[in-house]
Amino acid sequence: MYEQPSLHLELAKLKHRDYEIEAGRARLAAQADRKGFEGLELVKSAVTSLRTALSRRRPVAVPKTHLQPI
């Protein structure tokens, strides 16, 4: 049975389109993952900075003591 050359061309076009769609989805998935991690890193750094600022030991001023006469 003889197949027309246009049938092969149409099948190749369809396969190529499927590959383009798959590549586009992979590209979008990669971008979405990066954006999610960038936001997560921002939140982590903010929490770390806040925790560091709140947990720092600050010197306490101790008043000088005077001896009381007995």
C-alpha positions in Angstrom: 0.0 0.0 0.0 1.4 3.3 -1.0 1.3 6.2 1.4 1.3 9.7 0.2 4.2 11.9 1.2 1.9 14.5 2.6 0.7 12.0 5.3 4.3 11.7 6.6 4.6 15.4 6.6 1.4 15.9 8.5 2.5 13.3 11.1 5.8 15.0 11.5 4.1 18.3 12.0 1.8 16.9 14.7 4.8 15.3 16.5 6.7 18.5 16.3 3.8 20.4 17.8 3.6 17.9 20.6 7.2 18.5 21.3 6.8 22.2 21.3 3.8 22.0 23.8 5.8 19.7 26.1 8.8 22.0 26.0 6.6 25.0 26.8 5.1 23.3 29.8 8.6 22.3 31.0 9.7 25.9 30.6 6.7 27.2 32.6 7.2 24.6 35.3 10.9 25.6 35.7 9.9 29.3 36.0 7.2 28.6 38.5 9.6 26.6 40.7 12.2 29.3 40.7 9.6 32.0 41.6 8.4 29.9 44.5 11.9 29.4 45.9 12.8 33.0 45.5 9.8 34.0 47.6 10.6 31.3 50.1 14.2 32.5 50.4 13.0 36.1 50.9 10.8 35.0 53.8 13.5 32.8 55.3 16.0 35.7 55.3 13.4 38.1 56.8 12.6 35.6 59.6 16.3 35.0 60.3 17.0 38.8 60.4 14.1 39.3 62.8 15.1 36.4 65.0 18.7 37.8 65.1 17.6 41.3 66.0 15.3 40.1 68.8 17.7 37.6 70.3 20.7 39.9 70.6 21.9 40.4 74.1 22.0 44.0 75.0 24.1 45.4 77.8 22.1 46.3 80.9 23.0 49.5 82.7 23.9 48.6 86.3 23.7 51.5 88.7 26.7 52.1 90.9 26.2 50.9 94.4 27.0 53.1 97.4 27.9 51.6 100.7 25.5 52.5 103.4 26.9 53.6 106.8 25.9 51.4 109.7 
